């Protein structure tokens, strides 16, 4: 009890003295001693006990915010890869992210431009060499040759539309001749007949609107549209077909223009795929750059907090009286 009383008395005396004489600090690393007291420079306040890192805790401007706020760094690099890294002086990573984005964007734009050029070439090729009139006339003859004319109630109407017509291989003219809905109804009720005389399922596809992406895709992809090409009647090697009114499952009776159109379509589709992949890689680059910037700022902040202590890089000198 005596020891506790003595400590309490000393504490009270010290508190009274400190109340009478404010705490002061000396920022000098070699404080000057005068008499029995240390010299003082400025009053010690509660602000001196707050964390103060190497950078300002209240950011001024976007750059300072990207240095101290992980969320701002994340958003910045998410929008422009490398921006958050550059603000934190990570120049190599900043350059790598930015350069990768620029290269990917350039490849995307070039691939898309090339895809559009190849697509235009293919569409022009198809318009010159495929005709809906040729296809419709073959359907009529196909039904007659295979003895299924009477089984399709729409074939007579289609025959009236193309009877005596000559294919112009000009879509603006040929599509004035054939009614699209009538053609679709005929296709819905047309069986796929193979060279051995076997009737399989009905045609699997119906003619899309002229000029649509699906229109150009189907006429050089599915065998039922092979007879619409102007060189139908010979196989891909130029040999005449034994019969033009049965269709093989393997496409061996498709004409050269069918395969040439398919090749052109593959070329522009490949370019579109490359362009799409570049966009996906760009998105990935943005995401990786954003999280890299976020982690960089978090690590920097944690390092500063770890290196900092309550009495950090300052010396505090208390002056008091008994």
C-alpha positions in Angstrom: 0.0 0.0 0.0 2.8 2.4 0.8 4.4 1.8 -2.6 1.1 2.4 -4.4 0.5 5.6 -2.4 4.0 6.8 -3.3 3.5 6.2 -7.0 0.1 7.9 -6.9 1.7 10.9 -5.2 4.4 11.2 -7.8 1.9 10.9 -10.7 -0.3 13.7 -9.2 2.7 16.0 -8.8 3.9 15.3 -12.3 0.4 15.9 -13.7 0.1 19.2 -11.9 3.5 20.3 -13.2 2.6 19.2 -16.8 -0.6 21.1 -16.6 1.2 24.3 -15.6 4.0 23.8 -18.2 2.8 22.6 -21.6 4.5 19.7 -23.4 6.9 20.9 -26.0 8.9 19.2 -28.7 12.3 19.8 -30.3 12.7 18.6 -33.8 16.4 19.0 -33.6 18.5 15.8 -33.6 20.9 17.5 -31.1 18.8 19.4 -28.6 20.5 22.3 -26.9 20.7 22.2 -23.1 20.5 25.5 -21.2 21.0 25.2 -17.4 19.1 22.3 -16.2 16.5 22.5 -19.0 16.3 21.5 -22.6 15.6 24.2 -25.2 12.1 23.9 -26.8 10.9 24.8 -30.2 7.2 24.2 -30.6 4.3 22.9 -28.5 3.6 19.2 -28.6 0.0 18.6 -29.9 -2.1 15.5 -30.6 -1.4 15.8 -34.2 2.2 14.7 -33.6 0.8 11.3 -32.5 -1.0 10.7 -35.7 0.4 8.6 -38.5 2.3 10.7 -41.0 3.8 8.7 -43.9 6.3 9.8 -46.5 3.3 11.2 -48.6 0.6 13.5 -47.6 -2.4 11.7 -45.9 -4.8 14.2 -47.6 -4.2 13.7 -51.3 -4.1 16.8 -53.5 -5.0 16.0 -57.0 -5.5 12.9 -59.0 -1.9 11.8 -59.0 -1.7 12.0 -55.2 -4.9 10.1 -54.9 -3.6 7.3 -57.2 -0.6 7.1 -54.9 -2.4 6.8 -51.6 -5.9 5.4 -52.4 -6.0 1.8 -53.8 -9.5 2.3 -55.2 -8.5 5.3 -57.2 -5.4 3.5 -58.5 -7.6 0.5 -59.5 -10.1 2.6 -61.4 -7.3 4.6 -63.1 -5.5 1.6 -64.4 -8.8 -0.1 -65.3 -9.5 2.8 -67.6 -6.0 3.3 -68.9 -3.6 0.4 -68.3 -0.4 1.5 -66.6 -1.8 4.8 -65.3 -1.8 3.8 -61.7 1.6 2.2 -62.0 3.1 5.4 -63.5 1.7 7.5 -60.7 3.5 5.2 -58.3 6.8 5.4 -60.3 6.5 1.8 -61.5 7.7 2.8 -64.9 8.5 -0.7 -66.4 5.1 -2.1 -65.5 3.3 1.0 -66.6 5.0 0.9 -70.0 4.4 -2.8 -70.4 0.6 -2.5 -69.7 0.2 0.6 -71.9 2.3 -0.9 -74.7 0.3 -4.2 -74.6 -3.0 -2.3 -74.8 -1.7 -0.2 -77.7 -0.6 -3.3 -79.6 -3.8 -5.2 -79.0 -5.9 -2.3 -80.1 -3.9 -1.9 -83.3 -4.2 -5.6 -84.1 -8.0 -5.4 -83.3 -8.5 -2.5 -85.6 -6.4 -3.9 -88.4 -8.1 -7.4 -88.2 -11.5 -5.9 -88.2 -10.7 -3.7 -91.2 -9.4 -6.7 -93.1 -12.4 -8.8 -92.1 -14.7 -6.1 -93.5 -12.8 -6.0 -96.7 -12.9 -9.8 -97.1 -16.5 -9.9 -96.2 -17.3 -7.4 -98.9 -15.3 -9.5 -101.4 -17.2 -12.6 -100.5 -20.6 -10.9 -100.7 -19.8 -9.5 -104.2 -18.6 -13.0 -105.2 -21.9 -14.6 -104.0 -24.1 -12.0 -105.6 -22.4 -12.6 -109.0 -22.5 -16.4 -108.7 -25.5 -17.5 -106.6 -29.1 -16.9 -107.6 -32.4 -17.6 -105.8 -34.0 -18.2 -109.2 -31.5 -21.0 -110.0 -32.1 -22.5 -106.6 -35.9 -22.3 -106.9 -35.8 -23.9 -110.4 -33.7 -26.7 -109.1 -36.1 -27.3 -106.3 -39.0 -27.7 -108.8 -36.9 -30.1 -110.9 -35.8 -31.9 -107.8 -39.4 -32.6 -106.7 -40.3 -33.9 -110.2 -37.2 -36.0 -110.6 -37.7 -37.8 -107.3 -41.4 -38.2 -107.6 -42.3 -36.0 -104.6 -44.0 -33.1 -106.5 -47.5 -34.0 -105.4 -46.3 -34.3 -101.7 -45.5 -30.6 -101.5 -48.5 -28.4 -101.7 -46.4 -25.2 -102.2 -44.1 -26.4 -105.1 -46.7 -25.5 -107.7 -46.8 -21.9 -106.6 -43.0 -21.7 -106.7 -42.9 -23.2 -110.2 -45.3 -20.5 -111.5 -43.0 -17.8 -110.1 -39.8 -19.1 -111.9 -41.3 -20.9 -115.0 -39.6 -19.5 -118.1 -37.4 -17.1 -116.0 -33.7 -16.8 -116.6 -31.4 -16.1 -113.6 -29.8 -12.7 -113.9 -27.3 -13.3 -111.0 -28.3 -9.9 -109.9 -30.0 -10.0 -106.5 -32.1 -6.9 -107.1 -33.6 -8.6 -110.1 -33.8 -12.2 -109.0 -35.4 -11.5 -105.7 -38.2 -9.7 -107.5 -39.1 -13.0 -109.1 -39.2 -15.3 -106.1 -41.4 -14.8 -103.1 -39.5 -15.5 -99.9 -42.4 -17.0 -97.9 -43.3 -19.4 -100.7 -39.7 -20.5 -100.9 -39.6 -21.2 -97.2 -42.8 -23.2 -97.2 -41.4 -25.4 -100.0 -38.1 -25.9 -98.0 -40.1 -27.0 -94.9 -41.7 -29.8 -96.9 -38.7 -30.9 -99.0 -37.0 -34.2 -97.9 -33.2 -34.7 -98.3 -32.8 -37.4 -100.9 -29.4 -39.1 -101.2 -27.9 -40.8 -104.3 -29.1 -44.2 -103.2 -32.7 -43.0 -103.3 -33.1 -42.8 -99.5 -35.3 -39.9 -98.2 -34.0 -38.5 -95.0 -35.2 -35.6 -92.9 -36.6 -32.5 -94.5 -34.3 -29.6 -95.3 -32.8 -28.3 -92.1 -32.6 -24.6 -93.0 -34.9 -22.0 -94.5 -33.8 -19.1 -96.7 -33.0 -16.0 -94.7 -33.7 -12.4 -95.8 -31.4 -11.4 -98.7 -28.4 -9.3 -97.5 -28.5 -10.6 -94.0 -25.3 -12.1 -92.4 -27.1 -15.4 -92.1 -28.1 -15.4 -95.8 -24.5 -15.2 -96.9 -23.4 -17.8 -94.4 -26.0 -20.4 -95.4 -25.5 -20.4 -99.2 -21.9 -21.4 -98.9 -22.2 -23.7 -95.9 -25.2 -26.0 -96.3 -25.5 -28.5 -99.2 -29.1 -27.8 -99.9 -28.1 -24.4 -101.2 -25.3 -25.8 -103.5 -27.6 -26.0 -106.5 -28.1 -22.2 -106.4 -24.5 -21.6 -107.6 -24.1 -21.0 -111.3 -21.6 -23.9 -111.8 -23.7 -26.5 -110.2 -23.7 -29.8 -112.1 -20.0 -30.5 -111.7 -18.1 -31.6 -108.6 -15.3 -29.7 -107.0 -12.8 -31.3 -109.4 -14.8 -30.2 -112.5 -16.2 -33.6 -113.2 -19.9 -33.9 -114.3 -22.3 -35.2 -111.7 -24.1 -38.5 -112.3 -27.3 -36.9 -111.1 -28.1 -33.3 -110.1 -31.2 -34.2 -108.1 -29.8 -36.2 -105.2 -27.5 -34.7 -102.6 -24.6 -36.5 -100.9 -24.1 -36.2 -97.2 -20.4 -35.5 -97.6 -20.8 -32.6 -100.1 -18.8 -34.3 -102.9 -21.3 -33.1 -105.5 -20.9 -29.5 -104.5 -19.5 -27.2 -107.3 -16.2 -25.3 -107.2 -17.9 -22.0 -106.5 -19.5 -23.4 -103.4 -16.1 -24.2 -102.0 -14.6 -21.0 -103.1 -17.4 -19.1 -101.4 -16.9 -21.2 -98.2 -13.2 -20.4 -98.3 -13.8 -16.6 -98.6 -16.3 -16.8 -95.8 -13.8 -18.7 -93.6 -11.2 -16.0 -94.2 -13.3 -13.0 -93.1 -14.7 -15.0 -90.2 -11.2 -15.8 -89.0 -10.3 -12.1 -89.1 -13.4 -11.3 -87.1 -12.4 -13.9 -84.5 -8.9 -12.4 -84.3 -10.4 -9.0 -83.7 -12.7 -10.4 -81.1 -9.9 -12.1 -79.3 -7.9 -8.9 -79.2 -10.8 -7.2 -77.4 -10.9 -10.0 -74.9 -7.1 -9.7 -74.3 -7.5 -6.0 -73.9 -10.1 -6.5 -71.3 -7.8 -8.9 -69.5 -5.0 -6.4 -69.7 -7.2 -3.7 -68.1 -8.2 -6.0 -65.3 -4.7 -7.2 -64.5 -3.3 -3.7 -64.6 -6.1 -2.4 -62.3 -5.5 -5.1 -59.7 -1.8 -4.6 -60.0 -2.1 -0.9 -59.3 -4.5 -1.7 -56.4 -2.0 -4.1 -54.8 0.9 -1.7 -55.4 -0.7 1.1 -53.4 -1.8 -1.3 -50.7 1.7 -2.6 -50.3 3.1 0.9 -50.2 0.7 2.0 -47.6 1.3 -1.1 -45.5 5.1 -0.6 -45.7 4.8 3.1 -44.6 2.5 2.1 -41.7 4.9 -0.6 -40.6 8.0 1.6 -40.8 6.3 4.3 -38.9 5.9 4.2 -35.1 4.4 6.5 -32.5 7.7 8.3 -32.0 8.9 7.6 -35.6 11.7 9.7 -36.9 11.2 12.5 -34.4 12.7 13.2 -31.0 10.4 14.4 -28.3 11.7 16.3 -25.2 9.4 16.9 -22.2 10.1 19.7 -19.9 8.7 19.5 -16.4 9.2 20.7 -12.8 8.9 19.0 -9.4 
